[in-house]
Amino acid sequence: MTFLNPLVLLGLIASVIPVILHLLNLRKLKTVDFSTLRFIKELQKTSIRNLKTQQIILLILRTLIVICCVMAFSRPTIESSLPAIGSHAKTSIIVILDNTLSMDISDAGGNRFSKAKSIASQIASAMKEGDELAFIPLSSIASQRKRSFSRNKEFISKEIASCLPNPAQSTINDALRATQGLLDASMNVHKEVYLITDIQQSQLSSILSDSVKLFDEKTGVFIIPMQNGKPADNITIDTLIMLTSMFEKDKAAEIQARLTNSGENDISGIIVSMFFNDVRVAQQSIDVKAGNTNTITLSAPPKKSGIIRVSFTIEADALDHDNKRHAAFIIPPSPIVGAISSGTSSEFLKLASSASAGSYAMYAGEQSGTVNYEEHDIVIFTSGLNRNEAQRLDAYIQSGGTALIFPNESQDPKEQISSLTLLGLAPLQVQEFSEKSPGLCISVDRQHPVFRGVFKGLEMETTLGDSPKIKRALISGGGQSLIQMQGGSFFTEIRRGEGKLLYCAVPPSPEWSTFPYTGLMPTLIHRSLQYLSAKEMLTSELISGDDAIALIPAKSMKSPGQIIRVSDPTGIESQVQGLTVPGGISVHIGRLFKPGVYAISSKDNESLTAITVNIPGEEGHLQCASETDLLSGLQKRLNAPNTVRILDASGRIGDSVAKARIGTELWRFFLILALICALAEMILARRVSTSSAET
């Protein structure tokens, strides 16, 4: 027997009050005056004995009244079905419905999710008076929506009916944790947890990853597996990989997709399509063997600048939700370039770089002190730097600026070392070569974004092609070498604070080398400007349901203000107030559930960044654990492992629920018993009073 209000049992102490009163009445002596002793003989011994017996029965009845009232208010419950003497034990029910996308497939039993909703409705329909139910779809855990119990069947039925498959990344373990909190606040002795799931392997792993013990021995846990044979073959687009590192308008962008076949049959001729901003730009077929993964690469030139929404799609199969995957890249606007140069370098530099710039300004070397670096996206320096200018340039770079630096052809290389050292290029050394044996570039880092895809036709991975003949070079020993020459690095990248610079060991003039006459120079300068201008045009990828926070560097905000525009995958725009933080603006967008690309721009429509949201890749793999594995996994997490069992989804769930709810409250029985005792006490007390008067 279990008591729902055990503290009321302290009231049993009151049952001794009738006994105390009875004993006190026995101690009272009553004086009776007799006119003659002959009346004493008329008192019969049997009458006195009957009176004492009646008084004892009265004592027992009065004590039982107190005891029965206390028992009724303490609400005792027994685990049996005794409808004749008790009432239905109120039950707290929690239904956890797995509404992840993997549930929205069909097998021999039909659509799994539709059947799961039907089972949840049957459980709700089996509620009796006083029962309460909390419906927890996994999507509510991802959205952090608080759940509560309800006794309104109509409300619960509408909530179940409106539940849809949700792409948010949610785990059964999180739902079990939330369930524990709800049950702890429940006052009902009978508690039931129903878990309706297709038992994806990832969900089982989430349960086993936690060690916190759940529930007590009064909580029944019922697993309802939603599997009836294996579904049809399914192909999943797992990931999209950007092979192109720097994107340009009208230049081919290469993107690789990885596809997984989770079925048992080989699938041939799958049509894979690539879309840029909802326009199909490429298409190709691919074969994927059963249980294997294959990749396909598609390329197409984007026709506009700004944020490019990318999507890969395949044909319909068992699960449509995983047949589309999203990505994004940004083609930055042509940069604003400021070149500080003089002499022959300025002419060659202008020819090689002006076409790559949206705005190009040339300043003479003696004007360098008047140039406001912050007004430019990229600064090019070929004029000799003094220490003051080197320090100012370094401060600009460390705060997020970018620069392309060349030594000055008309200044002694040794005199330039001290200034260039301030930019992080140390150690620097002068390298001299003869005309008969000039220095040559011997290798290139073709995986670096500046040169990736530039030298495709060459046999060796490190082959440069047309190398300039070098007579003199001021070689940097710091940073990352992108082109290696005899004696050191010809072209180097240096990271400084939040910015970066690229350094070439020879000037863009013929005094030190044949560099201006080779095809390398325009390629190097054009690619460098593209690389440096794309420094902040980065995108990020989230899983559906993740909290999105974007950090916009101050350097990328050309227009002042904290108002940020967010365009969702359907094109609906909203405005978000940013928060100024060191280095830029932090924008808290919130949890994003709808898959697709969210474009983030300034209030003046400048493209700032993009956030891509996709479903969890494992949802489409359909790797289900067995019922035995889930049963074993849950038993390891429960304080009372024997309280969990599996219900057959193909049977009548209503009958299974009824059998699970065996329990009776006895408060009515004790209340009726107290009333009976009170009625008997009234009748007997009247008789005792009459008998005492006659005696």
BADORO-927588 format. One record per residue (C-alpha): residue in three letters; x, y, z. Coordinates in steps of 0.02 Angstrom, whole numbers, padded with zeros to 5 digits, always signed. Layout:
! residues N
ALAXYZ/...
! end
This chain:
! residues 695
MET+00000+00000+00000/THR+00061+00173-00046/PHE+00002+00340+00028/LEU-00011+00493-00083/ASN-00020+00609+00068/PRO+00089+00518+00194/LEU+00107+00669+00311/VAL-00078+00659+00353/LEU-00042+00494+00442/LEU+00024+00598+00586/GLY-00159+00628+00623/LEU-00171+00448+00687/ILE-00106+00518+00849/ALA-00280+00589+00873/SER-00349+00412+00886/VAL-00291+00404+01067/ILE-00407+00549+01116/PRO-00564+00437+01134/VAL-00462+00317+01243/ILE-00401+00458+01355/LEU-00578+00527+01374/HIS-00643+00353+01415/LEU-00513+00328+01551/LEU-00549+00499+01625/ASN-00736+00460+01634/LEU-00698+00301+01731/ARG-00606+00401+01864/LYS-00754+00516+01902/LEU-00853+00461+02059/LYS-01039+00499+02066/THR-01130+00508+02235/VAL-01305+00432+02237/ASP-01422+00454+02386/PHE-01528+00300+02430/SER-01678+00306+02543/THR-01659+00125+02586/LEU-01534-00012+02551/ARG-01665-00122+02470/PHE-01644-00033+02301/ILE-01464-00095+02287/LYS-01525-00272+02266/GLU-01626-00219+02115/LEU-01467-00182+02017/GLN-01434-00329+01909/LYS-01255-00382+01876/THR-01295-00418+01693/SER-01353-00240+01661/ILE-01193-00169+01728/ARG-01092-00290+01622/ASN-01190-00242+01464/LEU-01164-00059+01498/LYS-00977-00081+01510/THR-00974-00182+01349/GLN-01070-00047+01257/GLN-00951+00085+01320/ILE-00802-00016+01255/ILE-00887-00033+01086/LEU-00918+00154+01085/LEU-00733+00180+01120/ILE-00686+00067+00975/LEU-00808+00154+00856/ARG-00747+00328+00902/THR-00566+00273+00879/LEU-00609+00196+00710/ILE-00693+00358+00654/VAL-00532+00453+00685/ILE-00424+00319+00604/CYS-00535+00304+00449/CYS-00541+00493+00424/VAL-00353+00506+00435/MET-00332+00359+00315/ALA-00453+00436+00191/PHE-00359+00601+00186/SER-00190+00512+00168/ARG-00256+00432+00006/PRO-00193+00252+00017/THR-00168+00160-00147/ILE-00146-00024-00184/GLU-00080-00104-00344/SER-00236-00201-00388/SER-00400-00170-00473/LEU-00540-00163-00344/PRO-00675-00055-00421/ALA-00805-00111-00294/ILE-00715-00033-00147/GLY-00602+00101-00219/SER-00574+00226-00358/HIS-00457+00234-00509/ALA-00280+00286-00459/LYS-00239+00449-00545/THR-00095+00431-00667/SER+00035+00552-00734/ILE+00074+00505-00913/ILE+00214+00568-01025/VAL+00218+00526-01210/ILE+00386+00555-01295/LEU+00363+00557-01483/ASP+00517+00545-01593/ASN+00475+00670-01731/THR+00648+00677-01810/LEU+00650+00664-01999/SER+00699+00480-02002/MET+00524+00439-01936/ASP+00444+00507-02094/ILE+00474+00352-02199/SER+00362+00209-02251/ASP+00386+00022-02227/ALA+00272-00130-02230/GLY+00165-00051-02095/GLY+00142+00115-02185/ASN+00210+00285-02140/ARG+00299+00270-01973/PHE+00263+00445-01913/SER+00077+00438-01952/LYS+00065+00275-01857/ALA+00164+00348-01711/LYS+00041+00494-01698/SER-00104+00372-01700/ILE-00027+00275-01555/ALA+00001+00436-01457/SER-00183+00480-01483/GLN-00238+00308-01421/ILE-00135+00331-01263/ALA-00218+00500-01235/SER-00390+00426-01266/ALA-00361+00297-01129/MET-00347+00436-00999/LYS-00473+00424-00857/GLU-00542+00556-00742/GLY-00402+00635-00642/ASP-00262+00577-00759/GLU-00140+00704-00830/LEU-00034+00692-00987/ALA+00117+00785-01055/PHE+00156+00766-01240/ILE+00341+00789-01281/PRO+00393+00787-01464/LEU+00582+00792-01481/SER+00569+00956-01577/SER+00506+01042-01419/ILE+00670+00996-01334/ALA+00771+01075-01474/SER+00666+01234-01468/GLN+00678+01236-01277/ARG+00490+01243-01264/LYS+00432+01204-01088/ARG+00307+01062-01075/SER+00176+01034-00939/PHE+00039+00912-00891/SER-00139+00936-00950/ARG-00304+00851-00911/ASN-00391+00924-01064/LYS-00409+00782-01188/GLU-00463+00897-01329/PHE-00309+01006-01308/ILE-00194+00855-01302/SER-00273+00780-01458/LYS-00249+00942-01554/GLU-00068+00952-01498/ILE-00033+00776-01559/ALA-00125+00804-01723/SER-00026+00963-01760/CYS+00144+00881-01729/LEU+00250+00868-01887/PRO+00421+00793-01929/ASN+00552+00919-01878/PRO+00731+00939-01944/ALA+00798+01000-01776/GLN+00937+00898-01698/SER+00857+00822-01543/THR+00898+00673-01434/ILE+00792+00552-01333/ASN+00913+00575-01189/ASP+00866+00760-01178/ALA+00682+00712-01179/LEU+00710+00587-01039/ARG+00796+00721-00936/ALA+00647+00838-00963/THR+00529+00696-00917/GLN+00616+00670-00751/GLY+00586+00852-00706/LEU+00400+00840-00746/LEU+00378+00679-00647/ASP+00468+00751-00496/ALA+00334+00886-00486/SER+00188+00764-00505/MET+00086+00714-00351/ASN+00011+00557-00429/VAL+00080+00392-00369/HIS+00061+00307-00538/LYS+00176+00372-00672/GLU+00201+00310-00849/VAL+00324+00356-00986/TYR+00290+00302-01166/LEU+00433+00314-01290/ILE+00380+00303-01473/THR+00533+00295-01586/ASP+00612+00210-01737/ILE+00768+00176-01629/GLN+00897+00262-01737/GLN+01073+00210-01687/SER+01118+00392-01650/GLN+00973+00404-01526/LEU+01030+00247-01436/SER+01205+00319-01426/SER+01136+00478-01345/ILE+01051+00373-01210/LEU+01209+00274-01173/SER+01317+00431-01169/ASP+01237+00489-01006/SER+01259+00410-00835/VAL+01122+00499-00737/LYS+00997+00375-00664/LEU+00814+00411-00702/PHE+00642+00379-00625/ASP+00591+00274-00475/GLU+00510+00105-00451/LYS+00336+00182-00464/THR+00367+00242-00644/GLY+00329+00122-00784/VAL+00428+00147-00945/PHE+00356+00078-01107/ILE+00448+00069-01272/ILE+00342+00069-01430/PRO+00461+00034-01577/MET+00406+00100-01746/GLN+00484-00030-01860/ASN+00394-00151-01972/GLY+00521-00214-02096/LYS+00654-00114-02186/PRO+00606+00038-02291/ALA+00647+00059-02474/ASP+00822+00110-02528/ASN+00877+00283-02477/ILE+01014+00400-02538/THR+01076+00541-02426/ILE+01173+00697-02475/ASP+01289+00702-02325/THR+01403+00850-02356/LEU+01450+00984-02482/ILE+01634+01031-02497/MET+01692+01191-02579/LEU+01840+01146-02689/THR+01856+01324-02750/SER+01930+01432-02614/MET+01912+01604-02695/PHE+01754+01637-02792/GLU+01744+01759-02937/LYS+01604+01816-03047/ASP+01598+01721-03213/LYS+01736+01601-03152/ALA+01690+01419-03124/ALA+01655+01370-02944/GLU+01687+01186-02904/ILE+01584+01101-02768/GLN+01593+00919-02716/ALA+01446+00821-02644/ARG+01459+00660-02544/LEU+01316+00536-02562/THR+01281+00384-02452/ASN+01175+00233-02498/SER+01104+00162-02334/GLY+01002+00028-02422/GLU+01043-00151-02471/ASN+01034-00125-02659/ASP+01153-00040-02780/ILE+01078+00115-02859/SER+01130+00174-03032/GLY+01101+00333-03129/ILE+01056+00450-02986/ILE+01032+00624-03058/VAL+01121+00756-02953/SER+01080+00938-02989/MET+01167+01095-02929/PHE+01075+01260-02909/PHE+01140+01437-02887/ASN+01005+01550-02813/ASP+00870+01424-02862/VAL+00931+01415-03043/ARG+00995+01246-03104/VAL+01174+01271-03165/ALA+01242+01093-03176/GLN+01181+00913-03178/GLN+01262+00742-03183/SER+01220+00559-03144/ILE+01311+00447-03021/ASP+01307+00266-02960/VAL+01315+00222-02775/LYS+01335+00043-02715/ALA+01239-00026-02568/GLY+01310+00029-02402/ASN+01441+00139-02486/THR+01481+00323-02505/ASN+01526+00408-02669/THR+01571+00586-02718/ILE+01526+00694-02867/THR+01598+00862-02918/LEU+01499+00992-03013/SER+01556+01163-03072/ALA+01475+01318-03143/PRO+01515+01504-03153/PRO+01412+01619-03040/LYS+01338+01765-03136/LYS+01326+01894-02997/SER+01418+01958-02845/GLY+01361+01944-02665/ILE+01291+01792-02575/ILE+01264+01640-02686/ARG+01140+01514-02615/VAL+01195+01339-02668/SER+01090+01181-02660/PHE+01117+01003-02721/THR+00965+00893-02752/ILE+00932+00713-02801/GLU+00776+00618-02853/ALA+00640+00564-02731/ASP+00669+00405-02629/ALA+00617+00331-02461/LEU+00655+00492-02366/ASP+00636+00655-02461/HIS+00702+00767-02321/ASP+00884+00715-02353/ASN+00877+00736-02542/LYS+00930+00918-02532/ARG+01080+00999-02451/HIS+01127+01181-02442/ALA+01286+01283-02445/ALA+01337+01461-02482/PHE+01483+01563-02542/ILE+01510+01749-02563/ILE+01583+01840-02711/PRO+01650+02000-02634/PRO+01633+02165-02725/SER+01787+02226-02814/PRO+01903+02297-02679/ILE+01953+02477-02650/VAL+02141+02476-02678/GLY+02266+02608-02627/ALA+02441+02589-02703/ILE+02589+02684-02632/SER+02720+02670-02769/SER+02841+02770-02874/GLY+02961+02747-03019/THR+02943+02605-03142/SER+02856+02495-03013/SER+02703+02607-03016/GLU+02676+02584-03202/PHE+02693+02395-03200/LEU+02589+02383-03041/LYS+02446+02487-03113/LEU+02439+02379-03270/ALA+02433+02218-03168/SER+02313+02270-03029/SER+02193+02407-03083/ALA+02079+02287-03178/SER+02054+02184-03019/ALA+02001+02333-02914/GLY+01834+02418-02902/SER+01921+02579-02857/TYR+02106+02609-02882/ALA+02205+02755-02812/MET+02392+02781-02842/TYR+02495+02883-02718/ALA+02676+02936-02738/GLY+02798+02875-02608/GLU+02818+03045-02528/GLN+02628+03051-02502/SER+02622+02894-02396/GLY+02606+02994-02235/THR+02445+03074-02296/VAL+02359+02912-02349/ASN+02217+02854-02238/TYR+02235+02665-02244/GLU+02063+02638-02166/GLU+01980+02705-02323/HIS+02047+02557-02424/ASP+02011+02372-02424/ILE+02190+02332-02479/VAL+02349+02433-02473/ILE+02492+02397-02596/PHE+02664+02461-02548/THR+02813+02466-02666/SER+02888+02627-02601/GLY+03020+02618-02466/LEU+02946+02616-02290/ASN+03019+02718-02150/ARG+02994+02657-01971/ASN+02850+02774-01934/GLU+02753+02719-02088/ALA+02793+02537-02052/GLN+02720+02554-01877/ARG+02564+02641-01942/LEU+02543+02509-02078/ASP+02565+02370-01950/ALA+02430+02446-01838/TYR+02312+02451-01988/ILE+02346+02268-02028/GLN+02328+02208-01849/SER+02158+02291-01836/GLY+02095+02188-01984/GLY+02173+02272-02135/THR+02266+02185-02277/ALA+02417+02233-02379/LEU+02526+02176-02524/ILE+02707+02226-02494/PHE+02854+02234-02615/PRO+03030+02297-02582/ASN+03082+02461-02662/GLU+03192+02439-02815/SER+03285+02605-02794/GLN+03333+02582-02612/ASP+03474+02474-02543/PRO+03394+02311-02484/LYS+03493+02316-02322/GLU+03417+02484-02279/GLN+03241+02413-02294/ILE+03266+02270-02172/SER+03235+02368-02011/SER+03068+02437-02070/LEU+03005+02274-02145/THR+03051+02184-01985/LEU+02914+02283-01896/LEU+02786+02195-02008/GLY+02836+02022-01947/LEU+02943+01977-02099/ALA+03102+01942-02000/PRO+03225+01866-02024/LEU+03261+01955-02188/GLN+03414+01926-02296/VAL+03479+01994-02461/GLN+03509+01863-02595/GLU+03616+01907-02747/PHE+03628+01808-02910/SER+03731+01829-03069/GLU+03658+01858-03241/LYS+03732+01693-03300/SER+03658+01599-03154/PRO+03500+01691-03100/GLY+03391+01636-02957/LEU+03235+01538-03000/CYS+03072+01496-02915/ILE+03074+01309-02884/SER+02907+01265-02803/VAL+02734+01332-02763/ASP+02605+01288-02632/ARG+02464+01243-02749/GLN+02345+01203-02605/HIS+02347+01382-02541/PRO+02193+01481-02595/VAL+02300+01605-02693/PHE+02362+01469-02812/ARG+02234+01331-02797/GLY+02178+01286-02973/VAL+02299+01406-03058/PHE+02427+01280-03119/LYS+02311+01137-03168/GLY+02401+01090-03328/LEU+02570+01058-03246/GLU+02630+00883-03208/MET+02711+00909-03037/GLU+02609+00969-02889/THR+02742+01097-02846/THR+02791+01150-03023/LEU+02778+01337-03053/GLY+02795+01349-03241/ASP+02866+01514-03307/SER+02987+01567-03170/PRO+03061+01743-03170/LYS+03251+01759-03179/ILE+03305+01841-03018/LYS+03463+01950-02996/ARG+03424+02015-02822/ALA+03296+01973-02688/LEU+03255+02026-02511/ILE+03198+01861-02441/SER+03085+01844-02288/GLY+03112+01701-02166/GLY+02949+01725-02070/GLY+02771+01673-02108/GLN+02709+01542-02231/SER+02805+01521-02393/LEU+02688+01512-02543/ILE+02823+01513-02679/GLN+02996+01447-02640/MET+03151+01508-02732/GLN+03333+01466-02720/GLY+03391+01529-02552/GLY+03221+01557-02470/SER+03043+01616-02494/PHE+02993+01716-02648/PHE+02813+01746-02595/THR+02757+01742-02413/GLU+02598+01761-02310/ILE+02607+01841-02138/ARG+02464+01845-02011/ARG+02462+01999-01901/GLY+02325+02015-01769/GLU+02158+02013-01860/GLY+02234+02050-02030/LYS+02365+01982-02149/LEU+02490+02035-02278/LEU+02571+01956-02430/TYR+02754+01993-02466/CYS+02849+01969-02629/ALA+03040+01963-02620/VAL+03065+02065-02779/PRO+02983+02229-02836/PRO+02862+02236-02985/SER+02996+02316-03093/PRO+03136+02248-03204/GLU+03281+02313-03097/TRP+03293+02156-02988/SER+03215+02021-03098/THR+03114+01980-03252/PHE+02961+01962-03140/PRO+02860+02100-03232/TYR+02884+02012-03399/THR+02819+01841-03344/GLY+02641+01779-03335/LEU+02667+01751-03150/MET+02657+01935-03102/PRO+02479+01977-03160/THR+02419+01808-03096/LEU+02501+01833-02928/ILE+02434+02011-02906/HIS+02258+01971-02966/ARG+02243+01817-02856/SER+02320+01909-02708/LEU+02191+02048-02721/GLN+02051+01920-02731/TYR+02119+01827-02580/LEU+02144+01982-02475/SER+01973+02056-02517/ALA+01886+01894-02467/LYS+01960+01894-02292/GLU+01796+01930-02202/MET+01672+01859-02326/LEU+01656+01695-02233/THR+01505+01582-02213/SER+01463+01460-02074/GLU+01361+01299-02066/LEU+01242+01246-01928/ILE+01130+01098-01894/SER+00944+01134-01887/GLY+00898+01191-01713/ASP+01067+01267-01672/ASP+01080+01441-01598/ALA+01148+01562-01728/ILE+01268+01700-01679/ALA+01360+01797-01814/LEU+01512+01905-01780/ILE+01530+02042-01910/PRO+01706+02117-01912/ALA+01704+02306-01905/LYS+01815+02312-02060/SER+01679+02233-02167/MET+01547+02360-02113/LYS+01566+02502-02237/SER+01410+02588-02173/PRO+01396+02629-01987/GLY+01257+02561-01878/GLN+01205+02407-01782/ILE+01048+02362-01880/ILE+01077+02198-01974/ARG+00960+02125-02105/VAL+00929+01937-02106/SER+00847+01853-02255/ASP+00785+01675-02222/PRO+00782+01535-02354/THR+00611+01590-02416/GLY+00668+01771-02440/ILE+00576+01843-02291/GLU+00680+01982-02213/SER+00693+02036-02033/GLN+00800+02162-01942/VAL+00909+02118-01793/GLN+00993+02237-01674/GLY+01178+02200-01663/LEU+01287+02220-01510/THR+01452+02311-01523/VAL+01596+02202-01464/PRO+01784+02219-01480/GLY+01827+02197-01663/GLY+01653+02214-01736/ILE+01468+02180-01707/SER+01392+02023-01632/VAL+01221+01975-01699/HIS+01115+01849-01604/ILE+00992+01782-01732/GLY+00918+01643-01624/ARG+00882+01460-01658/LEU+00866+01419-01842/PHE+00760+01269-01889/LYS+00716+01286-02073/PRO+00854+01212-02185/GLY+00927+01332-02311/VAL+01038+01486-02323/TYR+01013+01638-02213/ALA+01090+01792-02295/ILE+01154+01927-02178/SER+01179+02102-02243/SER+01194+02280-02181/LYS+01049+02402-02181/ASP+01121+02468-02346/ASN+01112+02293-02421/GLU+01299+02256-02411/SER+01326+02067-02408/LEU+01413+02028-02244/THR+01402+01841-02216/ALA+01288+01691-02234/ILE+01233+01550-02119/THR+01190+01382-02194/VAL+01070+01267-02100/ASN+01057+01082-02143/ILE+00975+00930-02065/PRO+01087+00807-01969/GLY+01170+00697-02098/GLU+01142+00536-02000/GLU+00953+00557-02007/GLY+00950+00485-02182/HIS+01066+00339-02149/LEU+00922+00240-02069/GLN+01039+00140-01958/CYS+00917+00072-01830/ALA+00964-00018-01670/SER+00868-00172-01613/GLU+00728-00171-01485/THR+00838-00275-01371/ASP+00979-00147-01381/LEU+00860-00004-01336/LEU+00785-00105-01193/SER+00957-00144-01125/GLY+01014+00036-01146/LEU+00864+00106-01051/GLN+00882-00022-00912/LYS+01059+00042-00881/ARG+00988+00218-00856/LEU+00844+00174-00739/ASN+00846+00162-00550/ALA+00723+00019-00566/PRO+00773-00077-00725/ASN+00627-00199-00710/THR+00499-00060-00740/VAL+00536-00047-00927/ARG+00457-00157-01059/ILE+00415-00158-01244/LEU+00238-00140-01311/ASP+00188-00210-01480/ALA+00143-00066-01597/SER+00043-00184-01708/GLY-00076-00231-01567/ARG-00210-00129-01479/ILE-00114-00001-01381/GLY-00269+00045-01281/ASP-00278-00129-01206/SER-00092-00126-01167/VAL-00112+00042-01080/ALA-00260-00021-00978/LYS-00160-00171-00917/ALA-00017-00056-00869/ARG-00130+00050-00761/ILE-00175-00073-00621/GLY-00203+00030-00463/THR-00342+00080-00344/GLU-00358+00223-00219/LEU-00447+00173-00058/TRP-00494+00344+00010/ARG-00678+00317-00032/PHE-00677+00150+00059/PHE-00608+00228+00217/LEU-00727+00377+00205/ILE-00877+00261+00191/LEU-00811+00158+00336/ALA-00793+00316+00440/LEU-00973+00365+00402/ILE-01035+00191+00449/CYS-00938+00198+00612/ALA-01007+00372+00648/LEU-01187+00313+00619/ALA-01162+00160+00729/GLU-01084+00269+00863/MET-01235+00386+00864/ILE-01359+00242+00883/LEU-01257+00153+01016/ALA-01221+00313+01111/ARG-01409+00347+01125/ARG-01440+00173+01192/VAL-01299+00188+01317/SER-01367+00354+01376/THR-01541+00278+01403/SER-01470+00126+01492/SER-01365+00235+01607/ALA-01518+00339+01653/GLU-01619+00185+01693/THR-01478+00111+01794/
! end
